Amino acid sequence: MFYLLICAFAGVLGVKYYTSMGMRKLEHRLRGVQQDLDKVKGLKKEKEDEQKEMADEEDLCEERIRSMKDIINDLEYRLTTSKEEETEVI
């Protein structure tokens, strides 16, 4: 009877050791995945910041182009009206 008790105790210790080793490996893998995930999150944040900067620059360029077009249209209008006034004077 004592022999069975010792065998059962050894079995429990073996299973406990096997599970703790499995948990250790799993925690190690989990830490690696967590580190990779943190790196990817950092890269994603950098890319989002770059994209936001690009969008801001694009908006600024579009605003400049719009302003230049307005200036050109205004100059063309003034030139055509001044030519019309010259032809009326002549």
Protein Blocks (a to p, Z undefined) as FASTA:
>chain_A
ZZmmmmmmmmmmmmmmmmmmmmmmmmmmmmmmmmmmmmmmmmmmmmmmmmmmmmmmmmmm
mmmmmmmmmmmmmmmmmmmmmmmmmmmmZZ
